[in-house]
Amino acid sequence: MASTFGDITRHGDTYTVEFERILATTVNDAWDAFTNPERLQRWMAPYIGEFGVGKEWQALYDDGSVFTRGVVSVCEAPHRLVTSWHAVEEQPTELTLRVEEHPDGARVVLRHESLQSMLYGAGWQTYLERLDDQLGAAGSSVVDASRDPVTDWDARYGQLEALWRARIEN
């Protein structure tokens, strides 16, 4: 049976999700996996733009249409990135990424605030599992030991959606 990792908190009508990954790689490599559009495409989606302060970026669906965009407000490479996240037909949110050294590699904390949907938890978990497959989850990282490598994003998201919904509704 599938299992979740990460935390979700309700704040009135919005949610915050936070994930910690311990990756079997260096801080610089983990940072590059999050800020290099070529590498982001391998585990998340095609991206265009830049991840520097004041720079704009866009994440694209496979057909080339934009599903979210943002503007970077903080970029302290290779340790901290703060950006707006404005998904199509949603209110803007804030995404914070922290990367630091860990005895097993690199510790990554992803925090996404002011979300209108609790299902971002299932989406981010699916993406981060794909990142685990790319970089290697360290032995000290919490993982879903029952899962196969994520080859079909929609199928994995579908497995996790009900579990994430149950976490906040119960």
Backbone as JSON Lines, residues from 0, in Angstrom:
{"i":0,"aa":"M","n":[0.84,-1.19,0.0],"ca":[0.0,0.0,0.0],"c":[0.88,1.24,0.0]}
{"i":1,"aa":"A","n":[0.48,2.25,-0.72],"ca":[1.23,3.5,-0.82],"c":[1.22,4.24,0.52]}
{"i":2,"aa":"S","n":[2.27,5.02,0.76],"ca":[2.33,5.84,1.97],"c":[2.82,7.23,1.6]}
{"i":3,"aa":"T","n":[2.52,8.19,2.48],"ca":[2.9,9.57,2.23],"c":[4.08,9.96,3.11]}
{"i":4,"aa":"F","n":[4.76,11.02,2.71],"ca":[5.76,11.66,3.57],"c":[5.6,13.15,3.38]}
{"i":5,"aa":"G","n":[6.06,13.93,4.31],"ca":[5.86,15.37,4.25],"c":[4.74,15.77,5.19]}
{"i":6,"aa":"D","n":[4.63,17.06,5.44],"ca":[3.64,17.59,6.37],"c":[2.69,18.53,5.64]}
{"i":7,"aa":"I","n":[1.46,18.56,6.11],"ca":[0.47,19.5,5.59],"c":[-0.25,20.14,6.77]}
{"i":8,"aa":"T","n":[-0.45,21.45,6.67],"ca":[-1.11,22.2,7.73],"c":[-2.19,23.07,7.09]}
{"i":9,"aa":"R","n":[-3.35,23.07,7.71],"ca":[-4.44,23.92,7.23],"c":[-4.4,25.25,7.99]}
{"i":10,"aa":"H","n":[-4.59,26.34,7.24],"ca":[-4.65,27.69,7.8],"c":[-5.93,28.34,7.27]}
{"i":11,"aa":"G","n":[-7.06,28.09,7.9],"ca":[-8.34,28.6,7.38],"c":[-8.65,27.94,6.05]}
{"i":12,"aa":"D","n":[-8.64,28.74,4.98],"ca":[-8.95,28.21,3.64],"c":[-7.72,27.84,2.84]}
{"i":13,"aa":"T","n":[-6.53,27.95,3.42],"ca":[-5.31,27.62,2.68],"c":[-4.51,26.54,3.42]}
{"i":14,"aa":"Y","n":[-3.5,26.05,2.73],"ca":[-2.67,24.96,3.25],"c":[-1.2,25.31,3.05]}
{"i":15,"aa":"T","n":[-0.38,24.7,3.89],"ca":[1.07,24.72,3.72],"c":[1.54,23.28,3.68]}
{"i":16,"aa":"V","n":[2.37,22.95,2.7],"ca":[3.01,21.64,2.67],"c":[4.5,21.85,2.85]}
{"i":17,"aa":"E","n":[5.13,20.9,3.54],"ca":[6.58,20.96,3.73],"c":[7.14,19.55,3.63]}
{"i":18,"aa":"F","n":[8.2,19.45,2.86],"ca":[8.87,18.17,2.63],"c":[10.34,18.29,2.96]}
{"i":19,"aa":"E","n":[10.88,17.23,3.53],"ca":[12.32,17.12,3.73],"c":[12.8,15.9,2.96]}
{"i":20,"aa":"R","n":[13.84,16.09,2.17],"ca":[14.47,14.98,1.46],"c":[15.94,14.99,1.85]}
{"i":21,"aa":"I","n":[16.47,13.84,2.13],"ca":[17.91,13.68,2.31],"c":[18.37,12.95,1.06]}
{"i":22,"aa":"L","n":[19.14,13.66,0.25],"ca":[19.55,13.13,-1.04],"c":[21.01,12.69,-0.99]}
{"i":23,"aa":"A","n":[21.29,11.59,-1.62],"ca":[22.64,11.03,-1.65],"c":[23.47,11.75,-2.71]}
{"i":24,"aa":"T","n":[23.68,13.04,-2.49],"ca":[24.43,13.87,-3.43],"c":[24.99,15.08,-2.69]}
{"i":25,"aa":"T","n":[25.63,15.96,-3.39],"ca":[26.19,17.17,-2.79],"c":[25.15,18.29,-2.76]}
{"i":26,"aa":"V","n":[25.42,19.3,-1.95],"ca":[24.57,20.48,-1.9],"c":[24.5,21.13,-3.29]}
{"i":27,"aa":"N","n":[25.65,21.28,-3.94],"ca":[25.66,21.93,-5.27],"c":[24.86,21.14,-6.3]}
{"i":28,"aa":"D","n":[24.95,19.82,-6.25],"ca":[24.2,19.0,-7.21],"c":[22.7,19.1,-6.93]}
{"i":29,"aa":"A","n":[22.3,19.06,-5.66],"ca":[20.88,19.18,-5.33],"c":[20.35,20.55,-5.76]}
{"i":30,"aa":"W","n":[21.11,21.61,-5.51],"ca":[20.72,22.96,-5.92],"c":[20.54,23.01,-7.44]}
{"i":31,"aa":"D","n":[21.48,22.45,-8.15],"ca":[21.41,22.45,-9.61],"c":[20.17,21.69,-10.11]}
{"i":32,"aa":"A","n":[19.81,20.61,-9.44],"ca":[18.63,19.84,-9.85],"c":[17.35,20.66,-9.73]}
{"i":33,"aa":"F","n":[17.32,21.65,-8.81],"ca":[16.15,22.5,-8.63],"c":[16.19,23.78,-9.45]}
{"i":34,"aa":"T","n":[17.37,24.22,-9.9],"ca":[17.47,25.54,-10.53],"c":[17.97,25.51,-11.96]}
{"i":35,"aa":"N","n":[18.3,24.36,-12.47],"ca":[18.75,24.22,-13.85],"c":[17.58,23.69,-14.67]}
{"i":36,"aa":"P","n":[17.02,24.49,-15.58],"ca":[15.84,24.04,-16.33],"c":[16.01,22.69,-17.02]}
{"i":37,"aa":"E","n":[17.21,22.4,-17.53],"ca":[17.43,21.11,-18.18],"c":[17.25,19.95,-17.19]}
{"i":38,"aa":"R","n":[17.72,20.14,-15.97],"ca":[17.59,19.09,-14.96],"c":[16.19,19.04,-14.38]}
{"i":39,"aa":"L","n":[15.53,20.18,-14.22],"ca":[14.16,20.19,-13.73],"c":[13.24,19.38,-14.64]}
{"i":40,"aa":"Q","n":[13.5,19.45,-15.92],"ca":[12.66,18.72,-16.88],"c":[12.75,17.21,-16.66]}
{"i":41,"aa":"R","n":[13.85,16.72,-16.14],"ca":[14.01,15.28,-15.94],"c":[13.11,14.72,-14.85]}
{"i":42,"aa":"W","n":[12.82,15.53,-13.83],"ca":[12.03,15.01,-12.72],"c":[10.73,15.76,-12.47]}
{"i":43,"aa":"M","n":[10.59,16.93,-13.09],"ca":[9.39,17.7,-12.84],"c":[8.66,18.09,-14.12]}
{"i":44,"aa":"A","n":[9.15,19.12,-14.79],"ca":[8.48,19.62,-15.99],"c":[9.45,20.5,-16.77]}
{"i":45,"aa":"P","n":[9.14,20.77,-18.03],"ca":[9.96,21.74,-18.77],"c":[9.83,23.12,-18.14]}
{"i":46,"aa":"Y","n":[10.94,23.81,-17.99],"ca":[10.98,25.16,-17.43],"c":[11.69,26.08,-18.4]}
{"i":47,"aa":"I","n":[11.24,27.33,-18.44],"ca":[11.96,28.37,-19.16],"c":[12.15,29.54,-18.2]}
{"i":48,"aa":"G","n":[13.17,30.33,-18.44],"ca":[13.45,31.47,-17.57],"c":[14.66,31.21,-16.71]}
{"i":49,"aa":"E","n":[14.82,32.03,-15.67],"ca":[15.99,31.95,-14.8],"c":[15.56,32.0,-13.34]}
{"i":50,"aa":"F","n":[16.44,31.53,-12.47],"ca":[16.17,31.48,-11.05],"c":[17.09,32.41,-10.27]}
{"i":51,"aa":"G","n":[17.24,33.65,-10.73],"ca":[17.98,34.68,-10.03],"c":[17.02,35.71,-9.46]}
{"i":52,"aa":"V","n":[17.47,36.52,-8.52],"ca":[16.61,37.53,-7.9],"c":[16.0,38.43,-8.97]}
{"i":53,"aa":"G","n":[14.69,38.58,-8.89],"ca":[13.96,39.41,-9.84],"c":[13.69,38.74,-11.17]}
{"i":54,"aa":"K","n":[14.21,37.56,-11.37],"ca":[14.03,36.84,-12.64],"c":[12.71,36.08,-12.65]}
{"i":55,"aa":"E","n":[12.17,35.94,-13.84],"ca":[10.91,35.22,-14.03],"c":[11.18,33.84,-14.62]}
{"i":56,"aa":"W","n":[10.32,32.9,-14.28],"ca":[10.39,31.54,-14.81],"c":[8.96,31.06,-15.1]}
{"i":57,"aa":"Q","n":[8.87,30.03,-15.93],"ca":[7.59,29.39,-16.22],"c":[7.81,27.89,-16.28]}
{"i":58,"aa":"A","n":[6.84,27.14,-15.77],"ca":[6.81,25.68,-15.89],"c":[5.74,25.34,-16.91]}
{"i":59,"aa":"L","n":[6.05,24.38,-17.77],"ca":[5.2,24.08,-18.92],"c":[4.64,22.66,-18.88]}
{"i":60,"aa":"Y","n":[3.44,22.54,-19.41],"ca":[2.9,21.2,-19.68],"c":[3.65,20.63,-20.89]}
{"i":61,"aa":"D","n":[3.45,19.36,-21.15],"ca":[4.1,18.72,-22.3],"c":[3.73,19.39,-23.62]}
{"i":62,"aa":"D","n":[2.53,20.0,-23.71],"ca":[2.13,20.65,-24.95],"c":[2.71,22.06,-25.1]}
{"i":63,"aa":"G","n":[3.5,22.5,-24.1],"ca":[4.13,23.81,-24.15],"c":[3.36,24.93,-23.49]}
{"i":64,"aa":"S","n":[2.12,24.66,-23.05],"ca":[1.36,25.7,-22.35],"c":[1.86,25.83,-20.91]}
{"i":65,"aa":"V","n":[1.69,27.01,-20.34],"ca":[2.18,27.31,-19.0],"c":[1.21,26.78,-17.95]}
{"i":66,"aa":"F","n":[1.74,26.05,-16.93],"ca":[0.88,25.65,-15.82],"c":[1.17,26.46,-14.57]}
{"i":67,"aa":"T","n":[2.35,27.02,-14.46],"ca":[2.64,27.92,-13.35],"c":[3.81,28.82,-13.73]}
{"i":68,"aa":"R","n":[3.88,29.96,-13.05],"ca":[4.96,30.92,-13.3],"c":[5.34,31.55,-11.97]}
{"i":69,"aa":"G","n":[6.49,32.21,-11.96],"ca":[6.88,32.87,-10.73],"c":[7.98,33.88,-10.95]}
{"i":70,"aa":"V","n":[8.24,34.64,-9.88],"ca":[9.33,35.6,-9.85],"c":[10.13,35.31,-8.58]}
{"i":71,"aa":"V","n":[11.43,35.2,-8.73],"ca":[12.32,34.88,-7.61],"c":[12.54,36.13,-6.76]}
{"i":72,"aa":"S","n":[12.3,36.02,-5.44],"ca":[12.53,37.15,-4.53],"c":[13.82,36.99,-3.74]}
{"i":73,"aa":"V","n":[14.28,35.76,-3.51],"ca":[15.52,35.48,-2.79],"c":[16.25,34.36,-3.5]}
{"i":74,"aa":"C","n":[17.53,34.57,-3.76],"ca":[18.36,33.5,-4.33],"c":[19.73,33.59,-3.68]}
{"i":75,"aa":"E","n":[19.97,32.69,-2.74],"ca":[21.24,32.6,-2.04],"c":[21.85,31.24,-2.38]}
{"i":76,"aa":"A","n":[22.35,31.15,-3.61],"ca":[22.88,29.87,-4.11],"c":[24.08,29.44,-3.27]}
{"i":77,"aa":"P","n":[24.2,28.19,-2.98],"ca":[23.31,27.06,-3.28],"c":[22.44,26.64,-2.1]}
{"i":78,"aa":"H","n":[21.98,27.62,-1.3],"ca":[21.3,27.25,-0.06],"c":[19.84,27.68,0.09]}
{"i":79,"aa":"R","n":[19.42,28.75,-0.55],"ca":[18.05,29.21,-0.31],"c":[17.49,29.91,-1.54]}
{"i":80,"aa":"L","n":[16.25,29.54,-1.86],"ca":[15.52,30.14,-2.97],"c":[14.09,30.4,-2.5]}
{"i":81,"aa":"V","n":[13.6,31.6,-2.74],"ca":[12.2,31.93,-2.45],"c":[11.63,32.51,-3.73]}
{"i":82,"aa":"T","n":[10.47,31.99,-4.13],"ca":[9.84,32.45,-5.37],"c":[8.33,32.44,-5.22]}
{"i":83,"aa":"S","n":[7.7,33.31,-5.96],"ca":[6.24,33.2,-6.06],"c":[5.95,31.97,-6.93]}
{"i":84,"aa":"W","n":[4.79,31.43,-6.78],"ca":[4.31,30.29,-7.56],"c":[2.87,30.63,-7.92]}
{"i":85,"aa":"H","n":[2.64,30.95,-9.18],"ca":[1.31,31.38,-9.59],"c":[0.78,30.4,-10.64]}
{"i":86,"aa":"A","n":[0.08,29.39,-10.15],"ca":[-0.51,28.39,-11.03],"c":[-1.7,29.0,-11.77]}
{"i":87,"aa":"V","n":[-1.92,28.55,-12.99],"ca":[-3.02,29.02,-13.81],"c":[-4.33,28.85,-13.03]}
{"i":88,"aa":"E","n":[-5.15,29.89,-13.01],"ca":[-6.46,29.9,-12.37],"c":[-6.41,29.75,-10.85]}
{"i":89,"aa":"E","n":[-5.26,30.06,-10.23],"ca":[-5.14,30.04,-8.77],"c":[-4.52,31.35,-8.31]}
{"i":90,"aa":"Q","n":[-4.64,31.61,-7.03],"ca":[-4.0,32.77,-6.43],"c":[-2.51,32.49,-6.28]}
{"i":91,"aa":"P","n":[-1.66,33.52,-6.31],"ca":[-0.23,33.31,-6.11],"c":[0.07,32.74,-4.73]}
{"i":92,"aa":"T","n":[1.1,31.91,-4.67],"ca":[1.56,31.29,-3.43],"c":[3.06,31.54,-3.32]}
{"i":93,"aa":"E","n":[3.66,31.04,-2.24],"ca":[5.1,31.21,-2.06],"c":[5.76,29.86,-1.85]}
{"i":94,"aa":"L","n":[6.85,29.65,-2.57],"ca":[7.63,28.42,-2.49],"c":[9.02,28.76,-1.98]}
{"i":95,"aa":"T","n":[9.46,28.06,-0.94],"ca":[10.79,28.25,-0.38],"c":[11.54,26.93,-0.44]}
{"i":96,"aa":"L","n":[12.77,27.0,-0.91],"ca":[13.65,25.84,-1.01],"c":[14.89,26.14,-0.17]}
{"i":97,"aa":"R","n":[15.25,25.2,0.7],"ca":[16.5,25.3,1.46],"c":[17.32,24.04,1.2]}
{"i":98,"aa":"V","n":[18.6,24.22,0.98],"ca":[19.51,23.09,0.75],"c":[20.7,23.27,1.68]}
{"i":99,"aa":"E","n":[21.03,22.22,2.42],"ca":[22.16,22.29,3.35],"c":[22.87,20.95,3.42]}
{"i":100,"aa":"E","n":[24.07,21.0,3.94],"ca":[24.84,19.76,4.07],"c":[24.21,18.87,5.13]}
{"i":101,"aa":"H","n":[24.36,17.58,4.91],"ca":[23.86,16.55,5.82],"c":[24.9,15.43,5.82]}
{"i":102,"aa":"P","n":[25.06,14.72,6.91],"ca":[26.05,13.63,6.92],"c":[25.87,12.6,5.8]}
{"i":103,"aa":"D","n":[24.63,12.43,5.32],"ca":[24.36,11.47,4.25],"c":[24.32,12.11,2.86]}
{"i":104,"aa":"G","n":[24.59,13.42,2.76],"ca":[24.56,14.09,1.46],"c":[24.06,15.51,1.57]}
{"i":105,"aa":"A","n":[22.87,15.75,1.01],"ca":[22.28,17.09,1.03],"c":[20.86,17.0,1.59]}
{"i":106,"aa":"R","n":[20.55,17.88,2.51],"ca":[19.2,17.97,3.07],"c":[18.47,19.08,2.31]}
{"i":107,"aa":"V","n":[17.31,18.73,1.75],"ca":[16.49,19.67,1.01],"c":[15.17,19.82,1.74]}
{"i":108,"aa":"V","n":[14.77,21.06,2.0],"ca":[13.47,21.33,2.59],"c":[12.7,22.2,1.6]}
{"i":109,"aa":"L","n":[11.55,21.72,1.18],"ca":[10.68,22.45,0.26],"c":[9.41,22.8,1.03]}
{"i":110,"aa":"R","n":[9.11,24.1,1.1],"ca":[7.92,24.59,1.81],"c":[7.09,25.41,0.82]}
{"i":111,"aa":"H","n":[5.82,25.04,0.69],"ca":[4.92,25.73,-0.24],"c":[3.73,26.23,0.57]}
{"i":112,"aa":"E","n":[3.55,27.57,0.62],"ca":[2.57,28.2,1.49],"c":[1.44,28.87,0.72]}
{"i":113,"aa":"S","n":[0.32,29.05,1.4],"ca":[-0.88,29.74,0.91],"c":[-1.56,28.98,-0.23]}
{"i":114,"aa":"L","n":[-1.49,27.68,-0.2],"ca":[-2.08,26.84,-1.24],"c":[-3.6,26.77,-1.09]}
{"i":115,"aa":"Q","n":[-4.29,26.81,-2.21],"ca":[-5.75,26.7,-2.18],"c":[-6.21,25.24,-2.2]}
{"i":116,"aa":"S","n":[-5.31,24.32,-2.49],"ca":[-5.67,22.9,-2.6],"c":[-4.75,22.04,-1.73]}
{"i":117,"aa":"M","n":[-5.36,21.13,-0.99],"ca":[-4.59,20.17,-0.19],"c":[-3.86,19.17,-1.09]}
{"i":118,"aa":"L","n":[-4.26,19.08,-2.33],"ca":[-3.7,18.05,-3.21],"c":[-2.31,18.4,-3.73]}
{"i":119,"aa":"Y","n":[-1.81,19.59,-3.4],"ca":[-0.41,19.88,-3.7],"c":[0.5,18.88,-2.98]}
{"i":120,"aa":"G","n":[0.05,18.36,-1.85],"ca":[0.85,17.36,-1.13],"c":[1.13,16.15,-2.0]}
{"i":121,"aa":"A","n":[0.09,15.63,-2.63],"ca":[0.26,14.47,-3.52],"c":[1.12,14.82,-4.72]}
{"i":122,"aa":"G","n":[0.94,16.03,-5.27],"ca":[1.74,16.44,-6.42],"c":[3.21,16.59,-6.08]}
{"i":123,"aa":"W","n":[3.5,17.31,-4.98],"ca":[4.91,17.48,-4.61],"c":[5.55,16.14,-4.22]}
{"i":124,"aa":"Q","n":[4.82,15.27,-3.54],"ca":[5.41,13.98,-3.21],"c":[5.77,13.22,-4.48]}
{"i":125,"aa":"T","n":[4.87,13.25,-5.46],"ca":[5.15,12.56,-6.72],"c":[6.4,13.13,-7.39]}
{"i":126,"aa":"Y","n":[6.49,14.45,-7.46],"ca":[7.68,15.07,-8.06],"c":[8.94,14.72,-7.28]}
{"i":127,"aa":"L","n":[8.86,14.81,-5.95],"ca":[10.06,14.56,-5.14],"c":[10.5,13.1,-5.19]}
{"i":128,"aa":"E","n":[9.56,12.19,-5.36],"ca":[9.94,10.79,-5.56],"c":[10.7,10.63,-6.88]}
{"i":129,"aa":"R","n":[10.29,11.37,-7.89],"ca":[11.01,11.34,-9.16],"c":[12.42,11.91,-8.98]}
{"i":130,"aa":"L","n":[12.55,12.96,-8.15],"ca":[13.87,13.51,-7.83],"c":[14.7,12.48,-7.08]}
{"i":131,"aa":"D","n":[14.1,11.77,-6.13],"ca":[14.79,10.69,-5.42],"c":[15.34,9.68,-6.42]}
{"i":132,"aa":"D","n":[14.54,9.35,-7.43],"ca":[14.98,8.38,-8.44],"c":[16.16,8.92,-9.25]}
{"i":133,"aa":"Q","n":[16.2,10.23,-9.46],"ca":[17.3,10.85,-10.22],"c":[18.58,10.94,-9.41]}
{"i":134,"aa":"L","n":[18.48,11.42,-8.17],"ca":[19.67,11.71,-7.37],"c":[19.98,10.65,-6.32]}
{"i":135,"aa":"G","n":[18.99,9.88,-5.96],"ca":[19.16,8.86,-4.93],"c":[18.76,9.4,-3.57]}
{"i":136,"aa":"A","n":[17.76,8.79,-2.97],"ca":[17.38,9.14,-1.6],"c":[18.39,8.49,-0.67]}
{"i":137,"aa":"A","n":[18.91,9.26,0.27],"ca":[19.85,8.72,1.25],"c":[19.12,7.76,2.17]}
{"i":138,"aa":"G","n":[19.87,6.88,2.81],"ca":[19.27,5.91,3.71],"c":[18.48,6.54,4.85]}
{"i":139,"aa":"S","n":[18.82,7.76,5.24],"ca":[18.13,8.43,6.33],"c":[16.9,9.22,5.87]}
{"i":140,"aa":"S","n":[16.6,9.21,4.58],"ca":[15.43,9.92,4.06],"c":[14.19,9.05,4.2]}
{"i":141,"aa":"V","n":[13.08,9.67,4.56],"ca":[11.8,8.95,4.65],"c":[11.31,8.7,3.22]}
{"i":142,"aa":"V","n":[10.99,7.46,2.92],"ca":[10.51,7.09,1.59],"c":[9.32,6.15,1.71]}
{"i":143,"aa":"D","n":[8.61,5.99,0.63],"ca":[7.56,4.98,0.55],"c":[8.23,3.72,0.02]}
{"i":144,"aa":"A","n":[8.56,2.82,0.92],"ca":[9.32,1.62,0.56],"c":[8.56,0.69,-0.38]}
{"i":145,"aa":"S","n":[7.25,0.85,-0.49],"ca":[6.46,-0.05,-1.33],"c":[6.36,0.4,-2.78]}
{"i":146,"aa":"R","n":[6.85,1.59,-3.09],"ca":[6.65,2.12,-4.44],"c":[7.74,1.68,-5.4]}
{"i":147,"aa":"D","n":[7.34,1.6,-6.66],"ca":[8.28,1.39,-7.75],"c":[8.76,2.76,-8.21]}
{"i":148,"aa":"P","n":[9.87,2.83,-8.95],"ca":[10.27,4.14,-9.49],"c":[9.12,4.79,-10.25]}
{"i":149,"aa":"V","n":[9.0,6.12,-10.11],"ca":[7.87,6.85,-10.69],"c":[8.11,7.06,-12.18]}
{"i":150,"aa":"T","n":[7.46,6.26,-12.99],"ca":[7.58,6.43,-14.43],"c":[6.35,7.13,-15.0]}
{"i":151,"aa":"D","n":[5.2,6.95,-14.39],"ca":[3.96,7.58,-14.84],"c":[3.46,8.51,-13.75]}
{"i":152,"aa":"W","n":[3.64,9.82,-13.95],"ca":[3.29,10.8,-12.93],"c":[1.81,10.7,-12.57]}
{"i":153,"aa":"D","n":[0.93,10.63,-13.55],"ca":[-0.51,10.6,-13.28],"c":[-0.91,9.4,-12.45]}
{"i":154,"aa":"A","n":[-0.33,8.24,-12.75],"ca":[-0.67,7.03,-12.0],"c":[-0.24,7.16,-10.54]}
{"i":155,"aa":"R","n":[0.96,7.66,-10.3],"ca":[1.45,7.81,-8.93],"c":[0.64,8.87,-8.18]}
{"i":156,"aa":"Y","n":[0.37,9.98,-8.83],"ca":[-0.46,11.01,-8.21],"c":[-1.81,10.42,-7.82]}
{"i":157,"aa":"G","n":[-2.39,9.63,-8.69],"ca":[-3.67,8.99,-8.39],"c":[-3.6,8.09,-7.17]}
{"i":158,"aa":"Q","n":[-2.5,7.38,-6.98],"ca":[-2.33,6.55,-5.79],"c":[-2.27,7.39,-4.52]}
{"i":159,"aa":"L","n":[-1.64,8.55,-4.61],"ca":[-1.41,9.38,-3.43],"c":[-2.56,10.34,-3.11]}
{"i":160,"aa":"E","n":[-3.37,10.69,-4.09],"ca":[-4.4,11.71,-3.9],"c":[-5.32,11.4,-2.73]}
{"i":161,"aa":"A","n":[-5.89,10.23,-2.66],"ca":[-6.82,9.89,-1.58],"c":[-6.11,9.88,-0.22]}
{"i":162,"aa":"L","n":[-4.87,9.44,-0.19],"ca":[-4.13,9.42,1.07],"c":[-3.89,10.83,1.6]}
{"i":163,"aa":"W","n":[-3.53,11.75,0.72],"ca":[-3.32,13.14,1.14],"c":[-4.64,13.78,1.55]}
{"i":164,"aa":"R","n":[-5.71,13.49,0.85],"ca":[-7.02,14.04,1.2],"c":[-7.41,13.55,2.6]}
{"i":165,"aa":"A","n":[-7.2,12.27,2.87],"ca":[-7.55,11.69,4.16],"c":[-6.74,12.31,5.31]}
{"i":166,"aa":"R","n":[-5.51,12.67,5.03],"ca":[-4.67,13.26,6.08],"c":[-5.24,14.58,6.59]}
{"i":167,"aa":"I","n":[-5.83,15.37,5.74],"ca":[-6.32,16.68,6.16],"c":[-7.8,16.62,6.57]}
{"i":168,"aa":"E","n":[-8.55,15.68,6.03],"ca":[-9.97,15.62,6.33],"c":[-10.25,14.88,7.64]}
{"i":169,"aa":"N","n":[-9.3,14.12,8.12],"ca":[-9.52,13.36,9.38],"c":[-8.99,14.08,10.58]}
